[in-house]
């Protein structure tokens, strides 16, 4: 099976705008009053980030030359959570910007060091709350790498199915919020409508609409429910047909073009230098997708295209996500055809609890179940890094074990956190109103940023 590259097409009657030359180096720039800033530092405005003390950032700062520093956020509308953007503007033009985070810190990585490996999935699933199953997957892969176990084929295919459905759910949710940010309340309604279909299936499979704790070390918590094939086929057929509605509502809409064409351009070398991944990197034309470049699960056994853009503007980031929904549907259909029978979790008594029916019948099974969930899994000493392609880019889990039932250290490489570095490059030289469209196109989830 192969994963080819698919380049999204752009309407021919629109010009993408001139590519702006940007320098990703921030240098030693500290934002003080403009009169106290060296001329050499002012020359490095392109791609620079504001660095000013909190005490100076609480109020708007006006300068004699008409430039001022303002805050955007941290309220939810347009900034997609508790994200605060500090902007230096001249008139309506953005000169410099700095994403300010830290309003939602939950300490999930430190919390993970006080939870057993079996409890850990309930913690990480809440980071990217729009893609909880991908969070659970990368955590489970890291634990399994340390344990050195292999999971049954059916469990792997189930994980692939749910990961791709979660990608579809996340992308249609992004379409909903992006549509609202750009003035399309219809797209907001459509996106939530389609996401509801996927979430309803997740509820059938795991018992929860969000934060499922379904993908666990050793496999999945339970087998797929009866009739799951019909449910998944209905999701695939319905959303695939409704992509045409999205294209009619947004893709070919002249007002939408004015808001996204040539807005927030980032070049391939800039995106790579800033470690951007996911749709942001692929929108620049770089075909980097971990499902193809570093295959995990059974992605090397299915056919799909890696979708790339050509310009790296807000339109390309929109178009890449639209086409990735179609590619995920394509993968889901292949999973439907190839789903094998068999166990849905590893039959290893050191990792897997006994069947529920045996717990009611056997004292040994009850003791085994009790000890497994109270003491946890003992993981051999070692360290590992596992990465997957989440809807927002490379989601990685670095884990260190000291031989106990709890991780000695855990660190998550959250794509939303890393991708925020690209905002100053995208915002520079644009209009203040364009900032709303650009921030939305990054698709940040602040639970993953402030984990």
Order of alpha helices (4+ residues) and beta strands (2+ residues): beta-alpha-alpha-beta-beta-beta-beta-alpha-alpha-alpha-alpha-alpha-beta-beta-alpha-alpha-alpha-alpha-alpha-beta-alpha-alpha-alpha-beta-beta-beta-alpha-alpha-alpha-alpha
